[in-house]
Amino acid sequence: MRILFAGTAEIGVETLRALAQSFDVGLVLTNADKPQGRSKKLIASPIKVEAINLDIPILQPDRLRGDVLRDVASYNCDVLICFAYGKIFGPKFLSMFKGGCYNIHPSKLPQFRGSSPIQFAILKELKKTAISIQKLSLEVDSGDILSAIDLELSDDETTLSLTKKVAKASAPFAVDTFTKLTKGEIEITPQEGEISFAPQFKKQDATIDWQMSASEISAQIRAFTPWPKASTTYKDKTLFLTGVHSISDETYENPGLVIEKRKKEGLVIACKKGSIIINRLQIQGKKEMDFTSFINGNSEIISSKLG
């Protein structure tokens, strides 16, 4: 089995490495280098960096059509495996792979089809999510399922920590699944269950509504860590809340009111139901810091109203 691996994000690096150790990865498809910082220096995707380390040929087309199809065909790959690539494949592109086209997706499909399944799993306060390997289809994430494995979520799970879990678990899972596929040991089945969607978030989706419960706000903060960071306002500035110590059943009047500083825990903030204890914050234009350091320069936040 000769593989074209399509990916861009860090989450797919371990899987690319594992597939390259077990199969013939003939080509890597990844997004173009992007300018970053004030210098606008071009930065390669994590997948490109790994492909260079593995000495695998790389293509970085802006569009998957025209001469690109001929270029891809010249590498004679018979299977396409996609993991967080960032572009949609058209019918002509998908028809090039006689061994099939497959996608690695971090949810229990058909739950959370779309680009943000990891964030949605946390935002919806799930205790368990999954990784699915599916056939690629023209309708996003609607293809039949080759295999799926469950992943447990911890009470303090963030998008960053869950992304690392998915990255680590996907590598051996992908090797096992595609090894079985080559041996004819995989039974491909249609997706079953209620369909839900996880579209891409925008920055405004991370604005905290203090009329929500403490558990909902905790999930919001953790789901939007590290991006775009859950935010409220303090003294007419944006205040990012980036770390949750815990939540409490203690309910106070006036949601959004900073009740107190609790030693070794954080700032206690009233919610509509319960209260939340925040241990990391970042005021607009400043660096993120722990709650003790923040209070040293912003002691008046105690008894203030956020939002």
C-alpha positions as CSV (number, residue, x, y, z in Angstrom):
1,M,0.0,0.0,0.0
2,R,1.5,3.3,-1.2
3,I,0.1,6.2,0.8
4,L,-0.5,9.9,0.0
5,F,-0.7,11.5,3.5
6,A,-2.6,14.8,3.6
7,G,-2.2,16.9,6.8
8,T,-1.1,20.2,8.1
9,A,-1.7,20.5,11.9
10,E,0.6,19.2,14.7
11,I,-2.1,16.7,15.7
12,G,-1.2,14.5,12.7
13,V,2.6,14.4,13.1
14,E,2.8,11.2,15.2
15,T,0.4,9.4,12.8
16,L,2.5,10.4,9.8
17,R,5.6,9.1,11.5
18,A,3.9,5.8,12.5
19,L,2.5,5.2,9.0
20,A,5.9,5.9,7.4
21,Q,7.5,3.3,9.7
22,S,4.9,0.6,8.7
23,F,3.9,1.5,5.1
24,D,5.3,3.2,2.0
25,V,4.3,6.9,2.3
26,G,5.1,8.1,-1.2
27,L,3.9,11.8,-0.9
28,V,2.8,14.3,1.7
29,L,0.3,17.0,0.9
30,T,0.2,20.0,3.2
31,N,-0.7,23.6,3.2
32,A,1.6,26.4,2.1
33,D,4.1,28.0,4.5
34,K,2.4,30.9,6.3
35,P,3.9,34.3,7.4
36,Q,4.0,34.7,11.1
37,G,4.9,37.5,13.5
38,R,5.9,41.1,12.7
39,S,8.7,39.9,10.4
40,K,6.2,37.9,8.3
41,K,8.7,35.1,8.2
42,L,7.3,32.0,6.4
43,I,6.8,29.1,8.7
44,A,6.3,25.5,7.5
45,S,3.5,23.4,8.8
46,P,4.4,20.8,11.5
47,I,3.5,18.1,8.9
48,K,6.0,19.6,6.4
49,V,8.7,19.6,9.0
50,E,8.1,16.0,9.8
51,A,8.0,15.0,6.1
52,I,11.4,16.6,5.6
53,N,12.7,14.7,8.6
54,L,11.3,11.5,7.1
55,D,12.7,12.4,3.6
56,I,9.2,12.1,2.0
57,P,8.4,14.3,-1.1
58,I,6.1,17.2,-0.4
59,L,3.5,19.1,-2.4
60,Q,1.9,22.4,-1.1
61,P,-0.7,23.4,-3.7
62,D,-3.1,26.3,-3.1
63,R,-5.8,24.4,-5.0
64,L,-6.3,20.7,-5.8
65,R,-7.0,20.9,-9.5
66,G,-5.4,21.3,-12.9
67,D,-1.7,20.5,-13.0
68,V,-1.7,19.5,-9.4
69,L,-3.7,16.4,-10.2
70,R,-1.0,15.4,-12.7
71,D,1.7,16.1,-10.2
72,V,0.0,13.9,-7.5
73,A,-0.7,11.1,-10.0
74,S,3.0,11.0,-10.9
75,Y,3.8,9.6,-7.4
76,N,1.6,6.5,-8.0
77,C,0.0,6.5,-4.6
78,D,-3.0,4.2,-4.4
79,V,-4.4,5.3,-1.0
80,L,-5.2,8.7,0.4
81,I,-5.1,9.2,4.2
82,C,-6.1,12.6,5.5
83,F,-5.7,14.0,9.0
84,A,-6.4,17.7,9.7
85,Y,-5.4,18.8,6.2
86,G,-7.6,21.9,5.9
87,K,-8.8,21.6,2.3
88,I,-11.8,19.9,0.7
89,F,-11.1,17.2,-1.9
90,G,-13.2,17.2,-5.1
91,P,-14.5,14.2,-7.0
92,K,-11.7,14.2,-9.6
93,F,-9.0,14.2,-6.8
94,L,-10.7,11.4,-4.9
95,S,-11.1,9.2,-8.0
96,M,-7.3,9.0,-8.4
97,F,-6.8,6.5,-5.5
98,K,-7.8,2.9,-6.4
99,G,-7.1,1.7,-2.9
100,G,-9.5,4.2,-1.4
101,C,-9.6,7.6,0.4
102,Y,-9.8,7.8,4.2
103,N,-10.0,10.4,6.9
104,I,-9.0,10.4,10.6
105,H,-11.6,12.3,12.6
106,P,-11.5,13.0,16.4
107,S,-15.2,12.2,17.3
108,K,-17.6,9.3,17.4
109,L,-19.2,9.9,14.0
110,P,-21.8,11.0,13.1
111,Q,-21.4,13.1,16.3
112,F,-19.5,16.4,15.7
113,R,-19.0,16.4,12.0
114,G,-16.9,19.4,11.0
115,S,-13.8,21.2,11.9
116,S,-14.0,21.6,15.7
117,P,-14.9,18.2,17.2
118,I,-12.4,18.4,20.0
119,Q,-13.6,21.8,21.3
120,F,-17.2,20.7,21.0
121,A,-16.6,17.5,23.1
122,I,-15.3,19.7,25.9
123,L,-17.9,22.5,25.5
124,K,-20.7,19.9,25.7
125,E,-19.1,18.5,28.9
126,L,-18.7,15.0,27.5
127,K,-17.0,12.3,29.6
128,K,-16.0,10.4,26.6
129,T,-15.2,11.1,22.9
130,A,-13.6,9.0,20.2
131,I,-11.4,8.8,17.1
132,S,-13.0,7.5,13.9
133,I,-11.4,6.4,10.7
134,Q,-13.9,6.8,7.8
135,K,-14.0,6.7,4.1
136,L,-13.8,10.2,2.5
137,S,-16.9,11.4,0.8
138,L,-18.1,14.6,-0.9
139,E,-20.4,15.4,2.0
140,V,-18.2,16.5,4.9
141,D,-17.5,13.6,7.4
142,S,-20.4,11.5,6.2
143,G,-18.4,8.5,4.9
144,D,-18.7,4.9,6.1
145,I,-16.7,3.9,9.2
146,L,-13.6,1.5,9.1
147,S,-13.0,1.6,12.9
148,A,-13.3,3.8,16.0
149,I,-11.8,3.9,19.5
150,D,-13.0,5.7,22.6
151,L,-11.1,8.3,24.6
152,E,-11.9,9.3,28.2
153,L,-12.0,13.0,29.1
154,S,-10.7,14.2,32.4
155,D,-12.6,16.8,34.5
156,D,-9.9,19.4,33.7
157,E,-9.6,18.6,30.0
158,T,-8.7,21.5,27.7
159,T,-8.6,21.6,23.9
160,L,-4.8,21.5,24.2
161,S,-4.7,18.5,26.4
162,L,-7.3,16.5,24.5
163,T,-5.5,17.4,21.2
164,K,-2.4,15.8,22.6
165,K,-4.3,12.7,23.6
166,V,-5.8,12.4,20.2
167,A,-2.4,12.8,18.5
168,K,-0.8,10.1,20.7
169,A,-3.7,7.6,20.3
170,S,-4.2,8.1,16.6
171,A,-0.8,6.9,15.5
172,P,-1.1,3.2,16.7
173,F,-4.8,3.2,15.9
174,A,-4.2,4.2,12.3
175,V,-1.4,1.6,11.8
176,D,-3.6,-1.1,13.2
177,T,-6.6,-0.1,11.1
178,F,-4.8,0.1,7.8
179,T,-2.8,-3.1,8.5
180,K,-6.1,-4.9,9.0
181,L,-7.5,-3.2,5.9
182,T,-4.7,-4.6,3.7
183,K,-5.4,-8.0,5.1
184,G,-9.1,-7.8,4.4
185,E,-10.0,-7.8,8.1
186,I,-12.0,-4.6,8.2
187,E,-15.8,-4.5,7.9
188,I,-16.7,-1.1,6.7
189,T,-20.1,0.1,8.1
190,P,-22.4,3.1,7.6
191,Q,-22.6,5.8,10.3
192,E,-25.3,5.2,12.8
193,G,-27.0,7.5,15.3
194,E,-27.9,11.2,15.6
195,I,-26.0,13.6,13.4
196,S,-24.5,16.7,14.9
197,F,-22.1,19.3,13.7
198,A,-19.0,21.1,15.0
199,P,-18.4,24.1,12.8
200,Q,-15.4,26.3,13.1
201,F,-15.5,28.8,16.0
202,K,-15.1,32.5,15.8
203,K,-13.5,34.7,18.5
204,Q,-16.8,36.1,19.6
205,D,-18.0,32.6,20.5
206,A,-15.6,32.7,23.4
207,T,-17.3,35.6,25.2
208,I,-18.4,34.5,28.7
209,D,-22.0,35.0,29.7
210,W,-22.1,35.1,33.5
211,Q,-25.8,34.1,33.4
212,M,-24.6,30.5,32.5
213,S,-23.8,27.9,35.2
214,A,-20.4,27.5,36.7
215,S,-20.0,24.1,34.9
216,E,-20.9,25.6,31.5
217,I,-18.4,28.5,32.0
218,S,-15.7,26.0,33.1
219,A,-16.3,24.0,29.9
220,Q,-16.2,27.2,27.8
221,I,-12.8,28.3,29.3
222,R,-11.3,24.8,28.8
223,A,-12.7,24.4,25.3
224,F,-11.2,27.7,24.2
225,T,-7.8,27.0,25.6
226,P,-5.5,27.7,23.9
227,W,-7.6,29.5,21.2
228,P,-9.3,31.9,21.0
229,K,-9.3,32.1,24.9
230,A,-12.6,32.7,26.8
231,S,-13.0,36.3,27.6
232,T,-15.0,38.8,29.6
233,T,-14.4,42.5,30.3
234,Y,-12.7,44.3,33.2
235,K,-12.3,48.1,33.4
236,D,-13.3,48.4,29.7
237,K,-10.6,46.0,28.7
238,T,-10.8,42.4,27.5
239,L,-9.9,40.0,30.2
240,F,-9.0,36.4,29.2
241,L,-9.7,33.6,31.7
242,T,-7.3,30.8,30.8
243,G,-7.2,28.5,33.8
244,V,-9.9,26.9,35.9
245,H,-9.0,25.5,39.4
246,S,-12.5,24.2,40.1
247,I,-16.1,25.0,40.4
248,S,-18.3,25.2,43.5
249,D,-22.0,24.7,44.3
250,E,-21.8,28.0,46.3
251,T,-24.2,30.4,44.7
252,Y,-23.9,34.2,45.2
253,E,-26.0,37.1,44.0
254,N,-24.9,39.2,41.1
255,P,-23.3,36.9,38.5
256,G,-19.9,38.1,37.3
257,L,-19.0,39.5,40.7
258,V,-15.5,38.7,41.9
259,I,-16.2,37.4,45.4
260,E,-12.8,36.8,46.9
261,K,-9.3,35.5,46.5
262,R,-9.0,32.0,47.8
263,K,-5.5,31.1,48.9
264,K,-3.8,28.4,46.7
265,E,-6.9,28.2,44.5
266,G,-7.8,31.3,42.7
267,L,-10.4,34.1,42.2
268,V,-14.0,33.1,43.1
269,I,-16.4,34.5,40.6
270,A,-20.2,34.3,40.9
271,C,-22.2,32.6,38.1
272,K,-25.9,32.3,37.7
273,K,-25.7,28.8,39.3
274,G,-22.7,28.0,41.4
275,S,-19.3,29.8,41.3
276,I,-16.1,29.2,39.4
277,I,-12.5,29.5,40.7
278,I,-10.1,31.0,38.2
279,N,-6.3,30.5,38.6
280,R,-4.9,32.0,35.3
281,L,-5.8,35.3,33.7
282,Q,-4.6,37.6,30.9
283,I,-5.5,41.2,30.6
284,Q,-5.6,42.7,27.1
285,G,-2.1,43.7,26.0
286,K,-0.3,41.8,28.7
287,K,1.1,38.3,29.3
288,E,-0.9,35.4,30.8
289,M,-0.2,34.9,34.5
290,D,-1.3,33.0,37.6
291,F,-3.9,34.6,39.8
292,T,-1.5,35.7,42.5
293,S,0.7,37.6,40.1
294,F,-2.4,39.1,38.5
295,I,-3.7,40.4,41.8
296,N,-0.4,41.9,42.6
297,G,-1.0,44.4,39.8
298,N,-4.8,44.4,39.9
299,S,-5.8,44.2,43.5
300,E,-9.0,46.2,42.8
301,I,-10.4,43.3,40.8
302,I,-11.7,41.9,44.1
303,S,-15.4,42.9,44.5
304,S,-15.5,44.2,40.9
305,K,-18.1,43.1,38.3
306,L,-16.9,41.4,35.2
307,G,-18.6,41.5,31.8
